[in-house]
Structures are given as C-alpha cells and as structure tokens.
C-alpha cells in the first residue's frame, strides 16, 4: 500500500517549537493564549502572516501545548478571551 506524503511548509528543526514555547511561557507575566505564542513565533521567524500559515503554525503550537500539558510541564489557565477571538485555550 502506497501512502502519499506532502511536503511540510514552514518546517522548523526538531525541538525548536517546544523550546520557544517554554521560553515564552517562562517570561510571561500572566496567562498566555496560544494565539499570542503563535504571533510571537511568526514574528521571530519572519514568516508571512497570511491566514493559512497562521492556522498551520497555531495548530503546531497547540499540539506542543497539549503535549506539555499531558506531560505535566504546564498547567492550563482555562479559557482566555482576546478581543474578537472566541474561546482560545491555553
């Protein structure tokens, strides 16, 4: 059986997203939304912030946060409302 693979866009080296997320959370003064972390990652990498790129990066950041939450590295602060963005979870 042949599996079709697609080229990953905006690929980062292994472990760099997790390191960035933990560094960002360490320097945060309060609860942080995944959208804020995503915006900071896009700015740091100098990526084009079009909607498809933003969605892909946000999903990667969210997966990283979920992994850290399951491992017990971070604790969820609940739901944070940021302007017009409804129900963004940390």
Residue pairs with C-beta under 8 A, 6 or more apart in sequence:
9 53
9 56
10 45
10 47
10 53
10 56
10 57
12 45
17 41
17 60
17 61
17 64
18 64
18 67
18 68
20 37
20 40
20 41
20 44
21 37
21 61
21 64
21 65
21 68
22 68
22 73
24 32
24 37
24 40
25 32
25 37
25 74
31 77
31 78
31 80
31 90
32 80
32 90
33 80
33 82
33 85
33 88
33 89
33 90
34 58
34 61
34 62
34 65
34 88
34 89
34 90
35 58
35 82
35 85
35 88
36 82
37 61
37 65
38 54
38 57
38 58
38 61
39 49
41 57
41 61
42 49
42 53
42 54
42 57
47 53
47 57
65 74
65 90
68 74
69 75
69 76
76 89
76 90
77 90
78 89
78 90
79 87
79 88
79 89
80 88
80 89
80 90
81 87
81 88
82 88
